[in-house]
Amino acid sequence: MTDVQFGRLEDLPLRDAWKHEAHSFTPWLAENIDHISDAIGIPLELTGQEVRVETFAADILARNPQDGSIILIENQLEATDHTHLGQIMTYLAGLEAHTVVWIAPSFREPHLSAVRWLNQHTAEDFSFFAVRLRVVRIGDSPFAPIFEVVEKPSGWDRQLTAQKKQAISGNSALGDQREAYWRTYVERHPNTRVPVNRGSWISFTPEKAPNLKVVLWIGQKEAGIFVRGHSSLTTEDFREWIGSRIPEIERQLGIQNFSGDGTELGQTVDASVADPATWPAAQDWQERELERYIDALNKTIEGES
């Protein structure tokens, strides 16, 4: 005999946890994007929600900080349908995403077949994931999300292992290109303390806003700049902090057309980490914008005191 009490694990409808897809489910996924990252094995940085593509709006856009590539995340509270599959293809073309993550409580077989076909017949740098989301609990315990990858590119686990080994050994060609990009950045702008590394981005903290970071990044098709919260600040807290200050920061910068949903104050220019000919113009632009962003953030904070 044992005194241990066992409960029964119960699956719940997703709508017990989130009543509305756009108003509650998508924001929760954006706030907890690390769950998706853990499931598919790709580091993710949130860049936007409800991003417009013509008359549609993509649920979530993220960036892979390792290579700057775009990840599209489409989510549903009900079983998959043809409408969402069609929207995914529209967003894929309009947003130049290379990785698609489709999240739903269940996948109809034709849609799993479509994901499988896309992984087999598109170029190697495209990846499609079908992720089943379950909400479970035992008795009156808190709800718990479980993300299960039900379709992914063939050989994905081996590919991730190889990428991790390359990152550890430092022998990847991409790492060499990134290191060269930041090294030449320092050569062009020696007064800026740019940490030379093999990553796709570097960050700076404004003196008057120690809870923020201004981030420069370089990818395969673009270079950019954006603002994010310090690691001690949640995404929700960052957005609450930055939201009321955006009009003043926009006034200081003289810019309004930011990428994503605007809260990260993101901008990009055409450039490629693989094409050194594009580096000087991108680095000069990033240097100018970095100075302007830090100055604008510092002045905004000073004006509140």
TITOR-669736 format. One record per residue: x, y, z of N, C-alpha, C in turn. Coordinates in steps of 0.05 Angstrom, whole numbers, plus 5000, padded with zeros to 4 digits. Layout:
N
XYZXYZXYZ ...
END
This chain:
305
501749765000500050005000501850255000 500750464989502250724989500350944997 501551155009499951385018499951604996 501351554974501451764953498751774939 497852014935495252064921495852134892 494551994874494952044845492452174834 492852354816490652484801490652394772 488552474759488252404730488852654713 490652624694491252844676488952884657 487953134656485653194640486353394618 485553334593485853514571483453704570 483953964567481854164566481754294539 479354384531479254544506480954804509 482254884488483855124489482255364497 479755374490478055604496477455624526 478055414541477855444570480055624581 482255634566484555804575484556074561 483756074535483656324519481056344505 479556554512476856584501476856684472 478956834465478956964438481756924426 481856844401484356794388486157034386 485157254375486857494370487257654396 485257664413485357834437486757704461 486857434462488057314486490057094478 489456924458491156704452493756804439 493556964418495957064405497757224424 496657414440498357554458499757374478 498357164488499656984507501956834493 501656744469503856614455506156804451 505557054444507657244440509257294466 507757304489509057354515510657104523 509856874514511156624522512456484498 513756634481514856534457517156334462 518156334487520256144494519255854493 516555814498515355544496515655444467 515055614448515255534420518155484413 519955664422522755624417523755354427 522955284451523855024462522754794446 520354814436519054594421520454544394 521154754379522254724353525354734352 526554824374529454824376530755064363 529255284358530355524346530155754366 532255914371531956144387530156354373 528356474388526456654376526356924391 526357134376525957404387523357524374 521557594391518957714381519557974366 518358004342518558254327515858384321 513658234323511158364318508758174321 506358294325503858154327501858274307 500158114296498058204278499258384256 501358284243502758434223501258424196 500658664185498858674162500258574136 498858414121499558334094497058364077 496958584062494558664047492258684066 490058524062487758534079487858334102 490058184104490357984126492358084147 492457934169494358004190495657744200 498257724197499757494208499757504238 499257284251499057274280501557374294 503857244290506257314304508657294284 510457484286512957474271515257474292 517257304287519557294304522057294287 524357334300526857334286528657124300 530156974284532156794294534756954297 535657014322537957184325540557064315 540556804309542956674299543556744271 541456794255541956854226540257084216 538557204233536857424225534457344208 533957084205531756984188529057034202 526857054186524257114197522656854201 521356844224519656614231516756714233 514956584218512156644218510756444236 509156534255507656364273504656414269 503256214261500356234257498956044277 497056154291495755994313492755984310 491655764320488755724320487855604346 485355664354484155544378482555294371 482055254345480455024336482154854317 481054634309482554464290483254614264 485354534251486354674228484254674205 484454884189482554904166484055014142 482655004119483955094094484455394094 482755544108483155834108485855914120 486555794142489155854155491455754138 491155524124493255434107493755634084 491555734072491855934051493056194061 492356274085493556514097496556484101 497256244110500156194115501656234089 500656134067502156154042502256454033 500056604039500056884032502157034048 502256984074504257114092507057034085 507456784077510056684070511256844048 509656904028510557064005510857364012 508957464027508957754033510957834053 511757654071513557734093516357614090 516757464069519357344064520357174087 518457034100519256844122520356594110 522256474125523456224116522755994135 521556054157520555844176517755904183 515955704182513155734189512555534212 511255644233510355474255507355504257 505955284252502955284253502155144279 500755284296499955184322496955154324 496054914332493154864335492854634354 490354594365489854374383489754104368 489154104343489153854327489453924297 490653734283491253774255489753564238 488253664218486953474200489053354182 488753104174490752964159491453104133 489553224118490353374093492353594099 492053724123493853944129496553844138 496653624152499253504159500653414133 499153304114500253234088501453474074 500053694076500953944062503554034075 503754034101506254114115508553924107 507953664106509953464099510853514070 508953574052509653624024511453874021 510754084036512354324035515254274044 515554124065518254064075519853894055 518453734039519853564020520453693993 518853903986519054013959519854303957 520254443980521254713979524254713983 525554943978528454963981529254894010 531854814013532754724038532654934060 532755184053532755394074529955464084 527855314074525155354084524455114103 523055184125522354974145519455024153 517954804155515154824163514654634187 513354744208512754584232509754584237 508754354244506054334255506254264284 505254434301505554404330502754384344 502354154356499854114371500154234399 498254404406498254514433496054394450 496754284473494854174492494854344517 492554364530492354494556491354274575 492954224596492254004615492354104643 491153944661491353994690490553734704 491253724729490553504747488753624769 486253534770484453644790484053944787 484554084809484254384809486954524805 488954384795491554504792491454714770 493454894768493455094747493654954719 492755094699492954984672495954974664 496654774648499354744638499254704608 500954854593501054814564503054604556 502454444536504354244526504454274495 506854334485507254374456508454114445 507153994425508053744413508453794383 510953754374511553784345510553534331 508653554313507553324300508553294271 509653514259510953504233513253704234 515553634222517853804220519553714197 521453874189523253794166524653534172 525053374152526453114156529353174164 530353014183533053054192533453294209 531253414219531453664234533153634259 532853424274534353384299537353364293 538053224272540853204264541953464256 540253624241541153884232541654074256 539954064276540254234300542854154314 543253894317545653804331548153894316 548153884290550453974274550854274277 548654434277548854714281550054784308 549154644329550154694356553154634358 553954404345556754334345558454554331 557354654309558754864294559055114311 556855184325556855424342558955394364 559055154376560955104398563855114388 564254984365567054974354567855234341 565955404334566555664322567455644293 566855424279567855384252565855434231 563455544238561455584218562155824200 561555794174562056014156560356264163 557956214172556156444180557456584204 558456444223559756564246562156734237 563656634218565956784207564957044194 562757034179561757274166560857474186 559457384207558457574227560857704241 562857544248565157654262566557864245 566757804219567957994201566358254199 563658224199561958464198562458644222 562458534246562858704270565658804271 567658654262570358744262570758984244 569558974220569759194201568159434211 566059384227564459594239566259754257 567859614274569659754292571759914277 572659804255574759944239573660204227 571060194219569860434208569060634230 568360534253567360704275568660634301 571260704304572860614327571860734353 570360954352569461084377567060934390 565860754374563660604385564660334395 564160274420565160024431563459784422 563859694399562359464388563759204396 562359034410563658774418563758594394 566158534385566558354362565958064370 563857954357563157674364561957534339 561057294342560057134320556957134320 555757304335552857314336551757514316 549057494312547857664292547157944303 547357984329546558244340548358324364 548358584369549758694392547858904404 548258964430546459154443547859364459 546559584463547659814478545459914498 546259994521544360094542544560394544 542360544539542460834543542960904572 544561114577545261194604542861254621 540861394610538561474625536361264626 536661044611534560834610535960564613 536860494637538360244641536559994638 533960034637532159804633531659744603 533059884585532659844557535359774543 535059664520537459604503536759694474 538659824461538459884433540059674418 538859524400540059294388540659344358 543059284350543859284322544058994313 543158934288543258654279543858644249 544958414241545558374213544558094205 543058074183541957824174542757764145 541357574133541957494106541057694085 538857854092537758034072537558324082 537758364108537458624120539358664144 539858914149541059004175539059184188 539159204215537159364228537859454255 535959594267536159694294533359674307 533359614333530759624347531359654377 529259704392529359744421527959514435 529159414456527859204471528359254501 526859104518527359134547529758974556 530859054578533058904590531958624598 533758434601532858154607531258144633 531558334650529958334675527158444671 526558534647523958654641522358464623 519958394631518358224614517358374589 516558234569515558364545513258544551 511458444568509058604575509858864590 511758844608512759074623514159274604 515659164585517059334566515059494549 512959354540511059484523509459694538 508859634564507459824580509160074584 511760034589513560254593513960424568 514360294545515060434521512560564508 510160444512507760524497507160814500 507060924524506361204528508561394519 510961294516513261464509513861464479 512561294464513061274435512661544420 510461694426510161944411512562134415 513562154440515862334444518362224431 518761954432521161844419520961884389 518561854378518161904349518862194342 517962374360518562654355521562704355 522962584375525762624376527262504352 526262274342527562144319526562254292 524262364292523062454267522262224249 521462004262520661764247518061654258 516361544241513861424250513461144238 514661094215514060834201515960614211 515460524236517060314247516060034238 517859844238517059564230515759424253 514659184248513259034269510759184278 510159164304507859314314508559584324 511059674321511859944328512959974356 512359784374513259824401516359784404 517559644385520459604386521959814370 520460004357521660224343523760124322 523059904309524959774291525159904263 527559904252528059994225530059804212 529959784185531759614171532759754146 535059654136536059734109536959474095 537059494069537959264053540959214057 541658974065544458894068544558594072 546858474069547158194073549858134087 549657964107552157884121553957724102 552757614081554357454061555557624039 554957884038555858064017557358304029 559958284032561558514044561158774030 560358774004560059023990557759184002 555859054015553659204027554159294055 556459224066557059274095557459574101 559159714086559759994093557260174096 555560164076553160324078551360254101 551059994106549459894129550659974155 553359954158554660024183554560324188 554860484168554660774172551860854180 549860724167547060774175546460694203 547460454211547060364239548360544259 550760634252552160814271550661074275 549561194253548061434255545461394272 544061174266541561114279542061044309 544260904315544860834342545161094359 546661284349547061534363544461684367 542761684346540161824347538261684367 538261414367536461274385537261314414 539861284420540761324447540161614456 540661804439540162084446537162134451 535462014433532562054436531561924462 532461694468531561554493532461714517 534961794517535961954540534462214544 533962354522532462604524529562564533 528362344524525662284532525462244562 527362094573527462044602528062304617 529962454607530662704620528362894621 526762904600524363074599522263014619 522362764630520362684650521162754678 523662824682524662884709524163184716 
END
